[in-house]
Amino acid sequence: MLVIQLVMFFIVEAKKFIFEYPQDWVKKADHHNMIFLNNITTSLIELNLVVSLLPVSYPTYGIPRNNTSNPYLSFHSYENPSNIWSYKEAPIKGLYSIDPKGYGGWADIAQNLDKYKSEIEKIQKPDDILEPYIQQLKKGLSKYKQSKAKVTLDDGFILFALQVRTDSVADHAYLDVVDVLNEVSLFAKKFQQKVVIKL
């Protein structure tokens, strides 16, 4: 239902819809990703639209999409014309972001939070909604491959989850990650703490 609402909002008088899909998702045939792709495609077909499926390969961000009058759902993109929206897999397995502006710092909610505040405030019991996903992450179920190694750490450490400097979202960083890591290390040394860096 949510997908159909999104599509209805996105389409005004369109007869054709352009939908990019990552070839790697199809090759790997991940259960969650295949359900997502099938739901979008099926919803578009049920609306009697001609659907143009465009296979894409990584990386897809930073690549301008051709301007078209047709609604267009692009994979992992940002700074597109108004009729081209972006989607990508969220870090939490089975969740996806769909946004008119992009993802991360480009996302509409990141740029226009006030527009969303009233809807966010209507959410009842957010902890109940988040709990299954918290448990999922604690079990190591992420879109990112997790190490099978069991690591036991002593109490008293500072965790620094490293953001790759070349990741597109690093464009929105206020500070350079190496500078931050240097400051964290000095702080840890001063207070005799260990620093654990997650790569």
N, C-alpha and C positions, 0 to 999 in steps of 0.2 A: 504494500500500500504506500509506504514512504517513497519508494522508487517512482511509482506512478504519480504521486503528488509532485515530486521533484520534476519529472518530465513535463507534466502539465504546466508547471510554473515556467519552465524553461522554453517551452514551445508555444508560440502564439498561433501562427497560421502555416506552420511548416508542413511540407509534404515529405521532406527528406531530412534525415538525421545522420551526422557523421560521428562515428564512435571509434576511437583508437583503442587498441588493446595490446598489451605487451606480449610479444611472442614467447618470452621466457615463461610467463604464467601458463600458457597453453602447453608448452613442452614439459614443464614440471608437473602439470595437472594437479596442483595443490587444491585440495577439497574446497577450502574457503574462497580462494580466488576464482575457481571455476563456478561456484554458486553465484558469486557477485557478477561475473561476466554474463552468465546465463540469465540472471534476473534482469539486468539492464537490457539485454538484447530482446528477451521475451516481452518485457514491458513496452519497448518501442514498437515491436511487431504488432502487439495487441492494439496499439493506437493507430494501426494501419499506415504506418510510416515506411517509406523506403529507407532502409538502413544501409549505409556504406560503412563497412568494417575495414579499418586501416590497421594492419599489423605494424607495430613499432618495436625498435630495439633500444636498449640502453646505450648512452644516456638520452633521455628525452627532454630534460629541463634545459632552459636557456636557448632552445631552438624555436624561432618564430614559426607560428602556424600560418598557413595561407589564409588570408582574409576571405570569408565566405558569408553569404547571406543566410546559409543554413545553420541551424543549431549544431554545435560541435562539442563533444565531450572528449577532451584530450587527456592523455595519461601523463601525470607528473610534470605539469607545465605551470608557467606563471607569466604575468604581464601580457595577457592575451587580449584581443578585442572583446567587446562586451558579449558577443554571442558565443564565445568559446570559453567553456568552463573547464576546470581541471579536476581530476580525481587521482587519488593514490592510496595505497595501503597504509593504514595507521601502524604505529609500532606495536599496538596490541592486536594480536592475531584475530582475524575475523571482523575487524572494524576498518572502515574506509572513510576518507574525507572527500567530500565533493564541494567545490567552492567556485564562485564566479571569478575570483581573482588569482587563485593559486593555492599554495600551501605555506606552512611556516609563517614567516614574517610577511609574506605576500597575501595571506588569506584575508578575506574580508573581515572576519571577526577580529583579527589582529590589528587591522587598520581602522575599524569602525566599531569598537566594543560597545559604545553607547547604544548602537542600533539593536544589539542583542541582549542587553542587560535585563529588560523586562521578561523576556522568554526564559533566560537563565534563572531568574529569581522565582519563576513558577515551578521549577523542578522540586518535587517533594522527595525527601529521603535520598539525597544524592549518594550517601554512603552505601545504601542498599543497592543502588544501581551499579556502583563501582566495585563492590566487593567481589563478584565473580571474576572480574578482570584482574583485580589485585591477586586473587588466588591463582589465576592462570599464569601471571607473571612470576609469582613465587615458585611455581612448578617449572619455570624455564620455558614456557610456551610463548614464544615471541616470533615475530617475522624474521628476526635475526637468529642465525644458528648459534646455539648455546654450547659452551664447553661441557663435556661430561665429567670433567675433573671436579672432585669434591674438595673445596678449599675451606679450611677452618682458620679464621682470623682471630687474633687476640683482641680483647676489648681495647678501646682507645686508639681509633684510627680515623683518618679523614678520607672519605671516598671522593675521588675526582673522576667523574664519568667523562671521558675525553670525547669531544666532538671533532670529527675529522675536519681539518682546516680547509680541505678542498670541497667539502660538502656545500651544495648551493645555499643552504640555510645559514652558513657561516657569513654570508653577505650582510646579515642583519645583526651580527654580534657587536656588542658595544665595546668589547675588549678582545685583545688578541689572546688566544688560548695559551700560548707559551708564556706570556706575561702573567696570566692568572696562575698557571701552574707554578711559576717561580715564586709568586707571592704566597701561595698555599704552602709550598715547601718551607719558606722562611717562617711562616706562622707555625707550622708543625714542629719545626726544629726548636723554636722558642718555647713551645709548650710540651716538648718531648712526646710528640705523637708520630705515628707512622702515617704515611700517605699511600693509599691504595689507588692505583690508576686503572680504570676499566677502559680497555681499548676497544 
